[in-house]
Amino acid sequence: MSLRIPSRLDLLGVLDRVAQTLCERCDFDEDACAQVSMSVIEAGTNAIQHGHGRDASKAVDVEFHLGPEELEIRVHDDGKGFDIGKVNGDVTSPEHLLDARGRGIFIMKACMDRVEYEFGPTGTWCRLFKRRPRKVASA
């Protein structure tokens, strides 16, 4: 499933609802659903604020891929990317505890099984991965 939303923070609820619906279909528990939802909202927020500078004329593309083993969510913006080494500091260290920003990637990495970034001429892709729960065989 793919969707495109204008770069407006008030539309992140759409991503949240789609993520919640997919998580329920994947039999994720309530905690895992919340983790996926929070990560999708963070990735969308980053695309809107950093990738597009809140320019509502630009669109954020989001793809949800439901595989047999995992859920993959891809969030794309037209931004030039960033140096991941400069934003991946220890946000839990005392000197960063009062920072108003900079926790999004940390949150996504804590909530998801894997977070990857791809930077290219068409923009930035944030890829979020969450393993699907294993089905227990009935006796």
Backbone as JSON, one array per atom type, in Angstrom:
{
  "sequence": "MSLRIPSRLDLLGVLDRVAQTLCERCDFDEDACAQVSMSVIEAGTNAIQHGHGRDASKAVDVEFHLGPEELEIRVHDDGKGFDIGKVNGDVTSPEHLLDARGRGIFIMKACMDRVEYEFGPTGTWCRLFKRRPRKVASA",
  "N": [[0.85, -1.17, 0.0], [0.53, 2.21, -0.79], [0.88, 5.67, -0.05], [0.47, 9.19, -0.46], [1.12, 12.2, 1.03], [0.58, 15.71, 1.59], [3.19, 17.87, 2.8], [2.43, 18.38, 5.67], [2.1, 18.7, 9.09], [-0.3, 18.21, 10.41], [-1.45, 16.15, 9.03], [-0.3, 13.8, 9.74], [-1.73, 12.02, 11.26], [-3.11, 10.42, 9.47], [-1.15, 8.64, 8.56], [-0.67, 7.36, 10.96], [-3.15, 6.04, 11.42], [-3.22, 4.23, 9.25], [-0.92, 2.71, 9.8], [-1.65, 1.6, 12.29], [-3.85, 0.0, 11.53], [-2.64, -1.85, 9.77], [-0.85, -3.08, 11.54], [-2.6, -4.34, 13.31], [-3.72, -6.22, 11.57], [-1.49, -7.77, 11.19], [-1.29, -9.1, 13.51], [0.19, -7.94, 15.55], [1.02, -7.17, 18.93], [-0.41, -4.85, 21.35], [1.64, -3.16, 22.31], [3.64, -3.4, 20.31], [2.22, -2.37, 18.12], [1.94, 0.29, 18.94], [4.65, 1.03, 18.95], [5.34, 0.82, 16.23], [3.58, 2.7, 15.14], [4.43, 5.08, 16.44], [6.99, 5.28, 15.37], [6.49, 5.57, 12.6], [5.18, 8.03, 12.62], [7.27, 9.64, 13.6], [9.16, 9.34, 11.5], [7.7, 10.47, 9.4], [7.36, 13.06, 10.41], [10.05, 13.92, 10.45], [10.56, 13.88, 7.68], [8.8, 15.88, 6.78], [9.56, 18.19, 8.31], [12.43, 18.36, 8.16], [13.3, 17.28, 5.66], [11.59, 18.58, 3.82], [11.29, 21.12, 4.83], [8.87, 21.99, 5.89], [7.33, 22.67, 3.69], [4.37, 22.71, 2.26], [3.69, 22.28, -0.37], [5.2, 20.26, -1.26], [5.36, 16.69, -1.37], [5.12, 13.88, 0.84], [5.99, 10.59, 0.47], [4.79, 7.44, 1.34], [5.28, 4.05, 1.83], [3.91, 0.93, 2.54], [4.9, -2.26, 3.17], [3.97, -5.48, 3.45], [5.34, -8.31, 4.38], [5.93, -11.9, 4.6], [7.53, -12.32, 6.84], [8.13, -9.85, 7.97], [7.14, -6.42, 8.55], [7.63, -3.72, 6.47], [8.24, -0.32, 6.25], [8.44, 2.45, 4.22], [9.55, 5.71, 4.02], [9.58, 8.59, 2.15], [11.23, 11.58, 1.19], [11.99, 14.68, -0.54], [14.35, 15.77, 0.23], [17.88, 16.62, 0.65], [19.22, 14.91, 2.28], [21.27, 13.85, 5.09], [24.01, 13.88, 7.43], [24.31, 11.05, 9.04], [25.97, 10.35, 11.12], [26.29, 12.66, 12.55], [23.91, 13.1, 13.85], [23.39, 11.0, 15.44], [24.19, 10.95, 18.1], [24.54, 10.27, 21.65], [21.58, 10.56, 22.94], [20.68, 10.22, 25.46], [22.57, 11.05, 27.2], [23.75, 13.21, 29.85], [24.32, 15.87, 28.93], [22.57, 16.19, 26.84], [20.0, 15.93, 27.76], [18.16, 18.03, 28.11], [17.74, 18.96, 25.59], [15.68, 20.25, 23.03], [15.13, 18.98, 20.68], [16.02, 16.23, 18.45], [15.65, 13.57, 19.12], [14.27, 11.8, 17.54], [15.35, 9.81, 15.68], [16.62, 8.17, 17.51], [14.38, 7.27, 18.96], [12.98, 5.87, 16.93], [14.85, 3.83, 16.35], [14.86, 2.52, 18.79], [12.3, 1.51, 18.89], [11.82, -0.02, 16.59], [12.84, -2.98, 14.74], [14.82, -2.62, 12.9], [16.31, 0.21, 11.36], [16.88, 2.02, 8.5], [18.65, 4.23, 6.28], [18.55, 5.75, 3.1], [20.2, 7.73, 0.79], [19.89, 9.73, -2.01], [19.82, 10.97, -5.45], [17.13, 11.54, -5.81], [16.17, 12.12, -3.36], [15.56, 11.35, 0.13], [15.23, 8.24, 1.72], [13.68, 6.73, 4.42], [13.75, 3.74, 6.02], [11.84, 1.48, 7.77], [11.69, -1.37, 9.82], [9.87, -4.09, 11.12], [9.65, -7.11, 12.72], [7.26, -9.66, 12.13], [4.96, -11.16, 14.42], [5.47, -14.52, 15.5], [3.43, -17.21, 14.59], [1.79, -19.34, 16.8], [1.57, -22.77, 16.8], [-1.45, -24.6, 16.97], [-2.48, -27.02, 19.38]],
  "CA": [[0.0, 0.0, 0.0], [1.29, 3.46, -0.88], [0.15, 6.92, 0.04], [1.19, 10.45, -0.62], [0.47, 13.28, 1.79], [1.3, 16.98, 1.59], [4.08, 18.06, 3.96], [1.72, 19.09, 6.74], [2.12, 17.91, 10.32], [-1.65, 17.82, 10.82], [-1.87, 14.96, 8.28], [0.4, 12.61, 10.24], [-2.74, 11.1, 11.78], [-3.43, 9.46, 8.41], [-0.12, 7.6, 8.63], [-0.92, 6.64, 12.21], [-4.29, 5.13, 11.24], [-2.83, 3.15, 8.34], [0.01, 1.85, 10.54], [-2.41, 0.85, 13.3], [-4.66, -1.01, 10.84], [-1.74, -2.91, 9.3], [-0.33, -3.8, 12.71], [-3.65, -5.23, 13.8], [-3.81, -7.33, 10.61], [-0.29, -8.59, 11.36], [-1.36, -9.69, 14.85], [1.1, -7.32, 16.51], [0.35, -6.83, 20.19], [-0.66, -3.42, 21.52], [2.92, -2.45, 22.43], [4.29, -3.36, 18.99], [1.44, -1.42, 17.31], [2.31, 1.64, 19.39], [6.02, 1.28, 18.51], [5.31, 1.07, 14.78], [2.88, 3.97, 14.94], [5.3, 6.17, 16.88], [8.1, 5.37, 14.42], [5.98, 6.13, 11.35], [4.94, 9.46, 12.87], [8.59, 10.28, 13.67], [9.74, 9.39, 10.15], [6.92, 11.46, 8.66], [7.71, 14.38, 10.96], [11.38, 14.26, 9.95], [10.45, 14.19, 6.25], [8.11, 17.16, 6.64], [10.31, 19.3, 8.89], [13.82, 18.45, 7.72], [13.41, 17.02, 4.23], [10.84, 19.55, 3.02], [11.21, 22.44, 5.47], [7.43, 22.27, 6.07], [6.76, 23.19, 2.45], [3.19, 21.87, 1.99], [3.58, 21.99, -1.8], [5.95, 19.02, -1.48], [4.65, 15.53, -0.84], [5.83, 12.78, 1.49], [5.5, 9.3, 0.0], [4.94, 6.38, 2.34], [4.94, 2.72, 1.32], [3.8, -0.12, 3.55], [5.1, -3.57, 2.55], [3.69, -6.53, 4.42], [5.9, -9.57, 3.94], [5.62, -13.01, 5.5], [8.36, -12.27, 8.05], [8.23, -8.53, 8.57], [6.5, -5.23, 7.99], [8.59, -2.69, 6.1], [7.61, 0.97, 5.94], [9.4, 3.35, 3.57], [9.1, 7.1, 4.02], [10.44, 9.31, 1.2], [11.12, 13.02, 1.0], [12.85, 15.19, -1.6], [15.5, 16.44, 0.84], [19.22, 16.21, 0.24], [19.79, 13.95, 3.22], [22.0, 14.39, 6.23], [25.11, 13.04, 7.92], [23.74, 10.29, 10.15], [26.93, 10.36, 12.21], [26.16, 13.89, 13.33], [22.65, 13.13, 14.6], [23.24, 9.77, 16.21], [24.85, 11.02, 19.4], [23.82, 9.66, 22.77], [20.57, 11.52, 23.4], [20.4, 9.96, 26.88], [23.64, 11.58, 28.03], [23.32, 14.39, 30.6], [24.39, 17.13, 28.18], [21.48, 16.25, 25.85], [18.7, 15.67, 28.38], [17.26, 19.17, 27.98], [17.61, 19.35, 24.19], [14.29, 20.25, 22.58], [15.02, 18.17, 19.46], [17.1, 15.29, 18.23], [15.39, 12.23, 19.66], [13.46, 11.01, 16.6], [16.04, 8.61, 15.19], [16.79, 7.32, 18.69], [13.08, 6.64, 19.24], [12.7, 4.87, 15.89], [15.74, 2.68, 16.53], [14.44, 1.8, 20.0], [10.98, 0.89, 18.67], [11.79, -0.91, 15.44], [13.92, -3.96, 14.7], [15.87, -2.07, 12.06], [16.03, 1.49, 10.71], [17.92, 2.28, 7.5], [18.47, 5.43, 5.47], [19.16, 5.78, 1.77], [20.26, 9.09, 0.28], [20.18, 9.7, -3.44], [19.46, 12.17, -6.21], [15.69, 11.81, -5.72], [15.8, 12.43, -1.99], [15.91, 10.49, 1.26], [14.31, 7.17, 2.14], [13.82, 6.15, 5.75], [13.13, 2.41, 5.96], [11.56, 0.95, 9.11], [11.38, -2.79, 9.76], [9.38, -4.73, 12.35], [9.34, -8.54, 12.51], [5.9, -10.08, 12.46], [4.96, -12.18, 15.48], [5.36, -15.91, 15.02], [2.17, -17.87, 14.95], [1.98, -20.54, 17.61], [0.74, -23.87, 16.29], [-2.45, -25.12, 17.91], [-2.27, -28.43, 19.72]],
  "C": [[0.9, 1.23, 0.0], [0.36, 4.64, -0.67], [1.07, 8.1, -0.09], [0.41, 11.51, 0.14], [1.26, 14.57, 1.61], [2.13, 17.11, 2.87], [3.43, 18.95, 5.01], [1.65, 18.18, 7.96], [0.73, 17.44, 10.73], [-2.16, 16.59, 10.06], [-1.16, 13.69, 8.74], [-0.56, 11.58, 10.83], [-3.16, 10.07, 10.75], [-2.43, 8.31, 8.44], [-0.32, 6.73, 9.86], [-2.04, 5.62, 12.03], [-3.95, 3.96, 10.33], [-1.89, 2.18, 9.06], [-0.73, 1.0, 11.56], [-3.21, -0.28, 12.65], [-3.78, -2.17, 10.37], [-1.2, -3.74, 10.46], [-1.36, -4.77, 13.26], [-3.81, -6.44, 12.88], [-2.63, -8.28, 10.73], [-0.27, -9.31, 12.7], [-0.28, -9.17, 15.78], [0.33, -7.05, 17.79], [0.26, -5.3, 20.31], [0.64, -2.62, 21.61], [3.61, -2.31, 21.08], [3.56, -2.4, 18.07], [1.82, 0.02, 17.66], [3.72, 2.0, 18.92], [6.07, 1.59, 17.02], [4.68, 2.43, 14.5], [3.77, 5.16, 15.3], [6.45, 6.37, 15.88], [7.67, 5.96, 13.09], [5.73, 7.63, 11.5], [6.27, 10.21, 12.94], [9.21, 10.42, 12.29], [9.01, 10.42, 9.29], [7.23, 12.88, 9.11], [9.07, 14.83, 10.44], [11.33, 14.64, 8.47], [9.84, 15.57, 6.04], [8.98, 18.32, 7.12], [11.7, 19.46, 8.29], [13.97, 18.27, 6.22], [12.76, 18.09, 3.37], [10.73, 20.93, 3.65], [9.78, 22.93, 5.64], [6.78, 22.91, 4.86], [5.61, 22.27, 2.03], [2.99, 21.58, 0.51], [4.35, 20.72, -2.16], [5.23, 17.87, -0.8], [5.61, 14.54, -0.19], [5.17, 11.5, 0.99], [5.78, 8.25, 1.05], [4.45, 5.08, 1.73], [4.94, 1.74, 2.47], [3.9, -1.46, 2.82], [4.95, -4.63, 3.63], [4.2, -7.85, 3.86], [5.57, -10.67, 4.93], [6.36, -12.94, 6.83], [8.34, -10.92, 8.75], [7.38, -7.5, 7.84], [7.61, -4.24, 7.69], [7.81, -1.44, 5.72], [8.7, 1.87, 5.38], [8.8, 4.75, 3.51], [10.09, 7.9, 3.17], [10.14, 10.8, 1.21], [12.12, 13.45, -0.06], [14.12, 15.85, -1.07], [16.82, 15.85, 0.41], [19.86, 15.19, 1.16], [20.56, 14.65, 4.32], [23.11, 13.42, 6.6], [24.61, 12.33, 9.17], [24.67, 10.27, 11.36], [26.82, 11.58, 13.1], [24.88, 13.94, 14.16], [22.46, 11.91, 15.48], [24.0, 9.79, 17.52], [24.0, 10.37, 20.47], [22.84, 10.67, 23.35], [20.21, 11.31, 24.87], [21.49, 10.51, 27.79], [23.2, 12.88, 28.69], [23.34, 15.69, 29.8], [23.28, 17.28, 27.14], [20.09, 16.11, 26.47], [17.69, 16.81, 28.2], [17.11, 19.66, 26.54], [16.15, 19.24, 23.76], [14.07, 19.33, 21.38], [16.1, 17.1, 19.46], [16.87, 13.89, 18.74], [14.68, 11.29, 18.68], [14.12, 9.73, 16.14], [16.27, 7.65, 16.35], [15.5, 6.57, 19.0], [12.78, 5.56, 18.21], [13.57, 3.63, 16.05], [15.37, 1.86, 17.75], [13.16, 1.01, 19.76], [10.97, -0.17, 17.58], [12.94, -1.91, 15.51], [15.11, -3.45, 13.89], [15.39, -0.76, 11.47], [17.2, 1.76, 9.76], [17.6, 3.56, 6.76], [19.18, 5.24, 4.15], [19.07, 7.21, 1.27], [20.63, 9.03, -1.19], [19.71, 10.96, -4.13], [17.97, 12.51, -6.15], [15.23, 12.09, -4.3], [16.25, 11.39, -0.99], [14.81, 9.48, 1.52], [14.66, 6.77, 3.56], [13.07, 4.83, 5.7], [13.05, 1.84, 7.38], [11.13, -0.5, 8.97], [10.93, -3.3, 11.13], [9.01, -6.18, 12.01], [7.91, -8.83, 12.92], [5.96, -11.13, 13.56], [4.8, -13.57, 14.87], [4.04, -16.48, 15.48], [2.5, -19.14, 15.72], [1.02, -21.6, 17.08], [-0.22, -24.36, 17.37], [-2.21, -26.59, 18.16], [-3.5, -29.24, 19.42]]
}
